[in-house]
């Protein structure tokens, strides 16, 4: 499977090319999340994944941190549903 690379701007304003792993959607809350990788791996060899909330900004989508515990629970539920399919 070919990696889809996208460019993001992190919270410090740095541009990064990252691998887009998936877009998760919470249809009930009308929110989207980007799952991405920076090319890092754990000692076990597994990719390190990051998840950020996608919000519409002035120039398109922007990334936002997920800080609310209830929102994290919803994201985990979406991921569990994907894994169980």
Residue pairs with C-beta under 8 A, 6 or more apart in sequence:
3 19
4 19
4 20
5 17
5 18
5 19
5 20
6 17
6 18
6 19
6 20
6 36
7 15
7 16
7 17
7 18
8 15
8 16
8 18
8 34
8 36
8 63
9 15
9 16
9 62
9 63
10 16
10 63
11 63
11 65
16 38
18 36
18 37
18 38
18 39
18 50
19 36
19 37
19 38
19 39
20 34
20 35
20 36
21 35
21 36
21 37
21 47
21 49
22 34
22 35
22 82
23 32
23 33
23 34
23 35
23 54
24 32
24 33
24 35
24 51
24 75
24 78
24 79
24 82
25 31
25 32
25 33
25 78
26 32
26 33
26 74
26 75
26 78
29 74
31 53
31 54
31 71
32 53
32 54
33 51
33 52
33 53
33 54
33 66
33 75
33 78
34 51
34 52
34 54
34 61
34 63
35 49
35 50
35 51
36 49
36 50
36 51
36 52
37 47
37 48
37 49
37 50
38 48
38 50
40 47
40 48
41 47
41 48
42 48
51 66
51 75
52 63
52 64
52 65
52 66
53 63
53 64
53 65
53 66
53 71
54 61
54 62
54 63
54 64
55 61
55 62
55 63
55 64
56 62
66 72
66 75
